[in-house]
């Protein structure tokens, strides 16, 4: 489940704009989702190989060039599917939570 959630979160972040890996990790941390580089880099590579992401190299004013990731049109379509699945899952879980609270009263 966590793997699918990380895919969803990465695509959500990149749908807002291109980013390099350290920015993605920082944005995830800001959202209280801790992701290590050893987890993120293989995920980014897999998403790129699946055609969901693209990347470009950009010179950095403070160090080596950075690899910026962007979401592709296929990635945007997949993001819509993930979002729809997320809505179905949250609806189901919320329904079960509400039913559980009702039966406990």
C-alpha positions in Angstrom: 0.0 0.0 0.0 2.8 2.4 0.9 4.4 1.9 -2.6 1.2 2.9 -4.3 0.8 5.9 -2.0 4.4 7.1 -2.8 3.7 6.8 -6.5 0.5 8.9 -6.0 2.3 11.5 -3.9 5.2 11.9 -6.3 2.8 12.3 -9.3 0.7 14.8 -7.3 3.8 16.9 -6.5 5.1 16.8 -10.0 1.7 17.7 -11.4 2.2 21.0 -9.7 5.7 21.6 -11.3 9.0 20.0 -12.1 11.3 19.1 -9.3 14.6 17.4 -8.5 14.8 14.5 -6.0 15.9 16.6 -3.0 12.9 19.0 -3.6 10.5 16.0 -3.7 12.0 14.6 -0.5 11.6 18.0 1.2 8.0 18.5 0.0 7.2 15.0 1.3 8.8 15.8 4.6 6.8 19.0 4.8 3.7 16.8 4.4 4.9 14.6 7.3 5.7 11.7 4.9 9.3 10.6 5.4 10.9 9.2 2.3 14.6 8.2 2.0 16.7 8.7 -1.1 17.1 4.9 -1.3 13.4 4.6 -1.7 12.7 7.6 -3.9 15.4 7.1 -6.6 14.3 3.6 -7.7 10.7 4.8 -7.7 11.5 7.8 -9.9 13.5 5.4 -12.3 10.6 3.0 -12.5 8.1 5.8 -13.1 10.3 7.2 -15.9 10.7 3.7 -17.4 7.0 3.3 -17.4 6.6 6.5 -19.3 4.9 8.4 -16.4 7.8 10.8 -15.8 10.5 12.5 -18.0 13.6 14.3 -16.8 16.0 16.9 -18.0 19.4 18.1 -16.7 19.8 21.7 -15.5 22.9 23.5 -14.4 22.9 24.4 -10.7 24.3 27.7 -9.5 25.5 25.9 -6.3 26.9 22.6 -7.4 26.6 19.9 -10.0 23.8 19.8 -12.6 20.4 18.6 -11.3 18.0 16.1 -12.8 14.6 17.7 -12.9 11.6 15.3 -13.2 8.3 16.2 -14.9 5.1 14.4 -15.3 4.2 13.2 -18.8 0.7 13.1 -20.4 0.6 9.4 -19.7 1.5 10.2 -16.1 -1.3 12.8 -15.9 -3.8 10.1 -17.1 -2.5 7.6 -14.6 -2.7 10.3 -11.9 -6.4 10.7 -12.7 -6.9 7.0 -12.3 -5.0 7.0 -8.9 -7.1 9.9 -7.7 -10.3 8.1 -8.6 -9.1 5.0 -6.8 -8.1 7.1 -3.8 -11.6 8.6 -3.6 -13.2 5.2 -3.8 -11.0 3.8 -1.0 -11.5 6.8 1.3 -15.3 6.6 0.7 -15.3 3.0 1.7 -13.0 3.4 4.7 -15.0 6.4 5.9 -18.2 4.4 5.5 -16.8 1.6 7.6 -15.5 4.0 10.3 -18.9 5.7 10.5 -20.7 2.4 10.7 -18.3 1.3 13.5 -18.9 4.5 15.5 -22.7 4.1 15.1 -22.7 0.5 16.4 -20.5 1.4 19.4 -23.0 4.0 20.6 
